[in-house]
Each structure stands twice: as structure tokens, then as C-alpha cells.
């Protein structure tokens, strides 16, 4: 049984793939405490936060769940050295990093700069997991495939759809990402996923991680089972 079949057959495993998220720039300490409490209570995979809250999330979660911080958020326009410096400050507190692809370089068809940017971040991330956000809702299917291929070339362990600022993610975007990568690279679907049936649709399209600020709502919308 492959991973997709396992996740589809088990709602509990879909829940365990949720990366519960609060990257609101005005998020308070109390809200991050609530986020981490939900990760504990519902057995979500991780808490995703902005760098400012990474140490707090690490203190709250300890070894019970992963802490993920965003890098180059939200547009990826920082240069590679700035992203490397951001990662270096986070390594003591996080298990995974979600970096935003350099969208300006990508828009200018500067493929090598896109790859070099990701590779530079991966060099600092080392053995920890790196996900690359391509903001797929703003791209055509062809552009999504190209961005996914470049992210993989740069060493990203996962291609992530979106930060959520350009509209919700559609399952066709996940399918296009899958067309652009090999089997060793994962897919994280994020952006507008707020119900279990929506998460399930993303998994059926090829996602193995779900990023959402609506983890509790997804859990509570699981259909009752006999």
C-alpha cells in the first residue's frame, strides 16, 4: 500500500499530516499558545509560525511535535544571504523550514537564480527538512511544473503550493507539481484548506502534507464512521 492509499484509508493519518499554521504578522503569544495546544490535543504533525514565534513554539511543543518556521516570507524576494542568515537564527528551535521561492527571479525566467537561491538555503538547513513555496495559485500549470522542477533541483525536500495570499489552492495545482518532480520529493498543499473533504481531495491529488490554519475545523469535519 502506498502513502496516498494509506492516507485516504485513514482519516487519522490525514490529521497526522496536518501542519497547523499561524503566520499572521500580528499573531500574539496567546494565539501561538492556542496553536500549540491544538497541535497537542489533535495530534497534528507540526506548528507553523513566523520566525519571531519559533522559540516559543519549541518551548511549548518540545519533542511531541515539529516546529516549522517560514523563511523569506511572503514573497521570497530577499537575497540568498539574507535567507541563510534567517535560517541560521532558527536552527536551534525548528525541525523544518518553509522557504518562499524567489518569485521575482522566477517571473524573469532566471531559472539558475531560482535554483541557486534554494540551494543556498538548503546548504544551511542541512539535514533538516526544507520545503519550497512556489505560490502556485498565481501560476499557470506549465509554470507550476517548471517551478516544482527548479525547487527539486535546488534541493528542496518538499514543494509547497502557497502562502495563501493569491487565493486558495486547487487540486490541479498539486497534480501539476507532481508532474514536475520525482517520487522522492514530497508535496505540501496549503492555502484555503478548511474541511476534511478538501484535505482528502489534496491527498488524492498527490499531497502528503497539509498546511492549514483550520486544522481543528478539518478534524471536526471528518465524517462519522461506523
Secondary structure, DSSP 8 states (H G I E B T S, - for coil): --HHHHHHH-HHHHHHTEEEEE--TT--HHHHHHHHHHHHHHT-SEEEE-GGGHHHHHHHHTTSSEEEEEESTTT--S-HHHHHHHHHHHTTT-SEEEEE--HHHHHTT-HHHHHHHHHHHHHHHTTSEEEEE--GGGS-HHHHHHHHHHHHHTT-SEEE---STT----HHHHHHHHHHS-TTSEEEEESS--SHHHHHHHHHHT-SEEEES-HHHHHHTS----
